[in-house]
Amino acid sequence: MKTDNYARFARAHSITQTKHGLTAELDNEQLRLDVLAPDVVRIKISRGGVFDEKPSFALADEPKPMTSGFKVESSTDKTELTTEGIRVVVSHEPFAIDVYRPDGSVV
């Protein structure tokens, strides 16, 4: 698969905990993680600085994001969003997202 025309984000910064998860700045775009259930996280990256709030008709009903039951912890090189059913690690530089189950296996 050729990836020459894909944009690569070098760095995540200005990471902020939100009511539903977290946001971060990615070069010239934004990242948003929303916790929808203890084992479900929606990952969105903006296009042109704007999030597509209706990307698909695949869901009959839009799930409501959780407002509790998760924690966000940051260090100099990564930020972790953790629930009882999932752990999302956002590496700051180079930017990466890794998702794990409670047993440590990769999603």
Rosetta constraint file for C-alpha pairs under 8 A:
AtomPair CA 9 CA 26 HARMONIC 6.08 0.50
AtomPair CA 9 CA 27 HARMONIC 6.19 0.50
AtomPair CA 9 CA 94 HARMONIC 7.90 0.50
AtomPair CA 9 CA 95 HARMONIC 6.22 0.50
AtomPair CA 10 CA 26 HARMONIC 7.45 0.50
AtomPair CA 10 CA 27 HARMONIC 6.93 0.50
AtomPair CA 10 CA 93 HARMONIC 6.28 0.50
AtomPair CA 10 CA 94 HARMONIC 5.25 0.50
AtomPair CA 10 CA 95 HARMONIC 5.39 0.50
AtomPair CA 11 CA 26 HARMONIC 5.84 0.50
AtomPair CA 11 CA 27 HARMONIC 6.37 0.50
AtomPair CA 11 CA 92 HARMONIC 5.44 0.50
AtomPair CA 11 CA 93 HARMONIC 4.72 0.50
AtomPair CA 11 CA 94 HARMONIC 5.50 0.50
AtomPair CA 11 CA 95 HARMONIC 4.77 0.50
AtomPair CA 12 CA 24 HARMONIC 6.10 0.50
AtomPair CA 12 CA 25 HARMONIC 5.61 0.50
AtomPair CA 12 CA 26 HARMONIC 4.82 0.50
AtomPair CA 12 CA 27 HARMONIC 7.22 0.50
AtomPair CA 12 CA 90 HARMONIC 7.86 0.50
AtomPair CA 12 CA 91 HARMONIC 7.31 0.50
AtomPair CA 12 CA 92 HARMONIC 4.61 0.50
AtomPair CA 12 CA 93 HARMONIC 6.55 0.50
AtomPair CA 12 CA 94 HARMONIC 7.89 0.50
AtomPair CA 12 CA 95 HARMONIC 5.66 0.50
AtomPair CA 13 CA 24 HARMONIC 5.77 0.50
AtomPair CA 13 CA 25 HARMONIC 5.23 0.50
AtomPair CA 13 CA 26 HARMONIC 6.65 0.50
AtomPair CA 13 CA 92 HARMONIC 6.52 0.50
AtomPair CA 14 CA 24 HARMONIC 5.48 0.50
AtomPair CA 14 CA 25 HARMONIC 5.72 0.50
AtomPair CA 15 CA 22 HARMONIC 6.92 0.50
AtomPair CA 15 CA 23 HARMONIC 5.61 0.50
AtomPair CA 15 CA 24 HARMONIC 4.23 0.50
AtomPair CA 15 CA 25 HARMONIC 6.82 0.50
AtomPair CA 15 CA 79 HARMONIC 7.91 0.50
AtomPair CA 16 CA 22 HARMONIC 5.50 0.50
AtomPair CA 16 CA 23 HARMONIC 5.34 0.50
AtomPair CA 16 CA 24 HARMONIC 6.38 0.50
AtomPair CA 17 CA 21 HARMONIC 5.87 0.50
AtomPair CA 17 CA 22 HARMONIC 4.30 0.50
AtomPair CA 17 CA 23 HARMONIC 6.56 0.50
AtomPair CA 17 CA 72 HARMONIC 6.52 0.50
AtomPair CA 18 CA 22 HARMONIC 4.92 0.50
AtomPair CA 18 CA 23 HARMONIC 6.93 0.50
AtomPair CA 19 CA 67 HARMONIC 5.49 0.50
AtomPair CA 19 CA 68 HARMONIC 7.95 0.50
AtomPair CA 20 CA 33 HARMONIC 7.73 0.50
AtomPair CA 20 CA 34 HARMONIC 5.13 0.50
AtomPair CA 20 CA 35 HARMONIC 5.82 0.50
AtomPair CA 20 CA 65 HARMONIC 5.83 0.50
AtomPair CA 20 CA 66 HARMONIC 5.65 0.50
AtomPair CA 20 CA 67 HARMONIC 5.08 0.50
AtomPair CA 20 CA 68 HARMONIC 7.63 0.50
AtomPair CA 21 CA 32 HARMONIC 7.65 0.50
AtomPair CA 21 CA 33 HARMONIC 5.44 0.50
AtomPair CA 21 CA 34 HARMONIC 4.73 0.50
AtomPair CA 21 CA 35 HARMONIC 5.75 0.50
AtomPair CA 21 CA 67 HARMONIC 7.93 0.50
AtomPair CA 21 CA 70 HARMONIC 7.66 0.50
AtomPair CA 21 CA 72 HARMONIC 7.53 0.50
AtomPair CA 21 CA 81 HARMONIC 7.30 0.50
AtomPair CA 22 CA 32 HARMONIC 5.89 0.50
AtomPair CA 22 CA 33 HARMONIC 5.31 0.50
AtomPair CA 22 CA 34 HARMONIC 6.84 0.50
AtomPair CA 22 CA 72 HARMONIC 7.62 0.50
AtomPair CA 22 CA 81 HARMONIC 7.89 0.50
AtomPair CA 23 CA 30 HARMONIC 7.10 0.50
AtomPair CA 23 CA 31 HARMONIC 5.45 0.50
AtomPair CA 23 CA 32 HARMONIC 4.47 0.50
AtomPair CA 23 CA 33 HARMONIC 6.39 0.50
AtomPair CA 24 CA 30 HARMONIC 5.76 0.50
AtomPair CA 24 CA 31 HARMONIC 5.05 0.50
AtomPair CA 24 CA 32 HARMONIC 6.64 0.50
AtomPair CA 25 CA 29 HARMONIC 6.17 0.50
AtomPair CA 25 CA 30 HARMONIC 4.66 0.50
AtomPair CA 25 CA 31 HARMONIC 6.25 0.50
AtomPair CA 26 CA 30 HARMONIC 5.31 0.50
AtomPair CA 26 CA 31 HARMONIC 6.62 0.50
AtomPair CA 28 CA 48 HARMONIC 7.98 0.50
AtomPair CA 28 CA 49 HARMONIC 7.14 0.50
AtomPair CA 29 CA 45 HARMONIC 6.94 0.50
AtomPair CA 29 CA 46 HARMONIC 5.64 0.50
AtomPair CA 29 CA 47 HARMONIC 6.67 0.50
AtomPair CA 29 CA 48 HARMONIC 6.78 0.50
AtomPair CA 29 CA 49 HARMONIC 5.18 0.50
AtomPair CA 30 CA 45 HARMONIC 5.62 0.50
AtomPair CA 30 CA 46 HARMONIC 5.31 0.50
AtomPair CA 30 CA 49 HARMONIC 6.46 0.50
AtomPair CA 31 CA 43 HARMONIC 7.39 0.50
AtomPair CA 31 CA 44 HARMONIC 5.78 0.50
AtomPair CA 31 CA 45 HARMONIC 4.58 0.50
AtomPair CA 31 CA 46 HARMONIC 6.58 0.50
AtomPair CA 32 CA 42 HARMONIC 7.98 0.50
AtomPair CA 32 CA 43 HARMONIC 5.97 0.50
AtomPair CA 32 CA 44 HARMONIC 5.13 0.50
AtomPair CA 32 CA 45 HARMONIC 6.39 0.50
AtomPair CA 33 CA 41 HARMONIC 6.52 0.50
AtomPair CA 33 CA 42 HARMONIC 5.65 0.50
AtomPair CA 33 CA 43 HARMONIC 4.77 0.50
AtomPair CA 33 CA 44 HARMONIC 6.44 0.50
AtomPair CA 34 CA 41 HARMONIC 5.61 0.50
AtomPair CA 34 CA 42 HARMONIC 5.17 0.50
AtomPair CA 34 CA 43 HARMONIC 6.76 0.50
AtomPair CA 34 CA 65 HARMONIC 6.20 0.50
AtomPair CA 34 CA 66 HARMONIC 7.75 0.50
AtomPair CA 35 CA 40 HARMONIC 6.25 0.50
AtomPair CA 35 CA 41 HARMONIC 4.56 0.50
AtomPair CA 35 CA 42 HARMONIC 6.46 0.50
AtomPair CA 35 CA 65 HARMONIC 5.54 0.50
AtomPair CA 35 CA 66 HARMONIC 5.60 0.50
AtomPair CA 35 CA 67 HARMONIC 7.97 0.50
AtomPair CA 35 CA 70 HARMONIC 7.78 0.50
AtomPair CA 36 CA 40 HARMONIC 5.43 0.50
AtomPair CA 36 CA 41 HARMONIC 5.60 0.50
AtomPair CA 36 CA 42 HARMONIC 6.86 0.50
AtomPair CA 36 CA 63 HARMONIC 6.52 0.50
AtomPair CA 36 CA 64 HARMONIC 6.29 0.50
AtomPair CA 36 CA 65 HARMONIC 4.32 0.50
AtomPair CA 36 CA 66 HARMONIC 5.49 0.50
AtomPair CA 37 CA 41 HARMONIC 7.00 0.50
AtomPair CA 37 CA 65 HARMONIC 7.29 0.50
AtomPair CA 37 CA 66 HARMONIC 6.54 0.50
AtomPair CA 38 CA 69 HARMONIC 7.29 0.50
AtomPair CA 38 CA 70 HARMONIC 7.83 0.50
AtomPair CA 38 CA 83 HARMONIC 5.50 0.50
AtomPair CA 38 CA 84 HARMONIC 5.85 0.50
AtomPair CA 38 CA 85 HARMONIC 5.06 0.50
AtomPair CA 38 CA 86 HARMONIC 6.74 0.50
AtomPair CA 39 CA 83 HARMONIC 7.25 0.50
AtomPair CA 39 CA 84 HARMONIC 7.40 0.50
AtomPair CA 39 CA 85 HARMONIC 4.42 0.50
AtomPair CA 39 CA 86 HARMONIC 5.19 0.50
AtomPair CA 40 CA 86 HARMONIC 7.40 0.50
AtomPair CA 44 CA 51 HARMONIC 7.22 0.50
AtomPair CA 45 CA 51 HARMONIC 6.80 0.50
AtomPair CA 46 CA 50 HARMONIC 4.95 0.50
AtomPair CA 46 CA 51 HARMONIC 4.42 0.50
AtomPair CA 46 CA 52 HARMONIC 7.08 0.50
AtomPair CA 47 CA 51 HARMONIC 6.38 0.50
AtomPair CA 47 CA 52 HARMONIC 7.77 0.50
AtomPair CA 69 CA 83 HARMONIC 6.14 0.50
AtomPair CA 69 CA 84 HARMONIC 7.64 0.50
AtomPair CA 70 CA 81 HARMONIC 6.87 0.50
AtomPair CA 70 CA 82 HARMONIC 5.48 0.50
AtomPair CA 70 CA 83 HARMONIC 4.54 0.50
AtomPair CA 70 CA 84 HARMONIC 7.62 0.50
AtomPair CA 71 CA 80 HARMONIC 7.99 0.50
AtomPair CA 71 CA 81 HARMONIC 5.69 0.50
AtomPair CA 71 CA 82 HARMONIC 5.39 0.50
AtomPair CA 71 CA 83 HARMONIC 6.76 0.50
AtomPair CA 72 CA 79 HARMONIC 6.98 0.50
AtomPair CA 72 CA 80 HARMONIC 5.61 0.50
AtomPair CA 72 CA 81 HARMONIC 4.51 0.50
AtomPair CA 72 CA 82 HARMONIC 6.54 0.50
AtomPair CA 73 CA 79 HARMONIC 5.62 0.50
AtomPair CA 73 CA 80 HARMONIC 5.29 0.50
AtomPair CA 73 CA 81 HARMONIC 6.67 0.50
AtomPair CA 74 CA 78 HARMONIC 5.93 0.50
AtomPair CA 74 CA 79 HARMONIC 4.14 0.50
AtomPair CA 74 CA 80 HARMONIC 6.35 0.50
AtomPair CA 75 CA 79 HARMONIC 6.20 0.50
AtomPair CA 76 CA 92 HARMONIC 7.92 0.50
AtomPair CA 77 CA 91 HARMONIC 6.11 0.50
AtomPair CA 77 CA 92 HARMONIC 5.37 0.50
AtomPair CA 77 CA 93 HARMONIC 6.83 0.50
AtomPair CA 78 CA 89 HARMONIC 6.72 0.50
AtomPair CA 78 CA 90 HARMONIC 5.53 0.50
AtomPair CA 78 CA 91 HARMONIC 4.36 0.50
AtomPair CA 78 CA 92 HARMONIC 5.26 0.50
AtomPair CA 79 CA 89 HARMONIC 5.86 0.50
AtomPair CA 79 CA 90 HARMONIC 5.17 0.50
AtomPair CA 79 CA 91 HARMONIC 6.57 0.50
AtomPair CA 79 CA 92 HARMONIC 7.50 0.50
AtomPair CA 80 CA 87 HARMONIC 6.82 0.50
AtomPair CA 80 CA 88 HARMONIC 5.61 0.50
AtomPair CA 80 CA 89 HARMONIC 4.56 0.50
AtomPair CA 80 CA 90 HARMONIC 6.27 0.50
AtomPair CA 81 CA 87 HARMONIC 5.81 0.50
AtomPair CA 81 CA 88 HARMONIC 5.15 0.50
AtomPair CA 81 CA 89 HARMONIC 6.60 0.50
AtomPair CA 82 CA 86 HARMONIC 5.96 0.50
AtomPair CA 82 CA 87 HARMONIC 4.45 0.50
AtomPair CA 82 CA 88 HARMONIC 6.39 0.50
AtomPair CA 83 CA 87 HARMONIC 6.42 0.50
AtomPair CA 84 CA 102 HARMONIC 7.21 0.50
AtomPair CA 85 CA 101 HARMONIC 6.26 0.50
AtomPair CA 85 CA 102 HARMONIC 5.75 0.50
AtomPair CA 86 CA 99 HARMONIC 7.10 0.50
AtomPair CA 86 CA 100 HARMONIC 5.79 0.50
AtomPair CA 86 CA 101 HARMONIC 4.91 0.50
AtomPair CA 86 CA 102 HARMONIC 5.91 0.50
AtomPair CA 87 CA 99 HARMONIC 5.71 0.50
AtomPair CA 87 CA 100 HARMONIC 5.11 0.50
AtomPair CA 87 CA 101 HARMONIC 6.45 0.50
AtomPair CA 87 CA 102 HARMONIC 7.24 0.50
AtomPair CA 88 CA 97 HARMONIC 6.93 0.50
AtomPair CA 88 CA 98 HARMONIC 5.75 0.50
AtomPair CA 88 CA 99 HARMONIC 4.48 0.50
AtomPair CA 88 CA 100 HARMONIC 6.44 0.50
AtomPair CA 89 CA 96 HARMONIC 7.95 0.50
AtomPair CA 89 CA 97 HARMONIC 5.68 0.50
AtomPair CA 89 CA 98 HARMONIC 5.12 0.50
AtomPair CA 89 CA 99 HARMONIC 6.32 0.50
AtomPair CA 90 CA 95 HARMONIC 7.05 0.50
AtomPair CA 90 CA 96 HARMONIC 5.74 0.50
AtomPair CA 90 CA 97 HARMONIC 4.68 0.50
AtomPair CA 90 CA 98 HARMONIC 6.63 0.50
AtomPair CA 91 CA 95 HARMONIC 5.18 0.50
AtomPair CA 91 CA 96 HARMONIC 5.02 0.50
AtomPair CA 91 CA 97 HARMONIC 6.37 0.50
AtomPair CA 92 CA 96 HARMONIC 7.14 0.50
AtomPair CA 98 CA 106 HARMONIC 7.63 0.50
AtomPair CA 99 CA 106 HARMONIC 5.99 0.50
AtomPair CA 99 CA 107 HARMONIC 5.52 0.50
AtomPair CA 100 CA 104 HARMONIC 5.54 0.50
AtomPair CA 100 CA 105 HARMONIC 5.51 0.50
AtomPair CA 100 CA 106 HARMONIC 4.54 0.50
AtomPair CA 100 CA 107 HARMONIC 5.39 0.50
AtomPair CA 101 CA 105 HARMONIC 5.41 0.50
AtomPair CA 101 CA 106 HARMONIC 6.35 0.50
AtomPair CA 101 CA 107 HARMONIC 6.49 0.50
